[in-house]
Amino acid sequence: MARAERWRAAVAVYAAAVAAGSLLPIGTPASTPDLLDKVVHLCEYLVLVWLSAEWLRRAGHGHALAAAVVAAVVYGLGLEGVQALIPWRSAELLDVAANTVGACLGAAASWGLGRRAAPHTEGHG
């Protein structure tokens, strides 16, 4: 399997795990503090964007970071919308905010790690 295909498979598996955790009645217990819940959301979307950006970059997408962030935010909005329809779940704007912050941090991490891994060519004209 080509490298980009492995990253795509990782994105698909991870996105499915995020959906399962968001929609199935196995989510965080009601006793979980709100702050911890938001940190979990942030971390989930940080990883989702990092994985997605790596896949898109390896697949040759010219705007991998922007595409990964937009896709993750739309995915999170969709999951929150579905949660609003499920009796055992609830949709929260603060979850959307945590997802969005996590997505942006994931893009920053991907960008930073990508710059670190890329060879430096400054001054080698």
Stockholm file with secondary structure:
# STOCKHOLM 1.0

chainA/1-125         MARAERWRAAVAVYAAAVAAGSLLPIGTPASTPDLLDKVVHLCEYLVLVWLSAEWLRRAGHGHALAAAVVAAVVYGLGLEGVQALIPWRSAELLDVAANTVGACLGAAASWGLGRRAAPHTEGHG
#=GR chainA/1-125 SS CCHHHHHHHHHHHHHHHHHHHHHSTTSCCTTSCHHHHHHHHHHHHHHHHHHHHHHHHHTTCTTHHHHHHHHHHHHHHHHHHHHHHSTTCCCCHHHHHHHHHHHHHHHHHHHHHHHHHSCCCTTCC
#=GC SS_cons         CCHHHHHHHHHHHHHHHHHHHHHSTTSCCTTSCHHHHHHHHHHHHHHHHHHHHHHHHHTTCTTHHHHHHHHHHHHHHHHHHHHHHSTTCCCCHHHHHHHHHHHHHHHHHHHHHHHHHSCCCTTCC
//
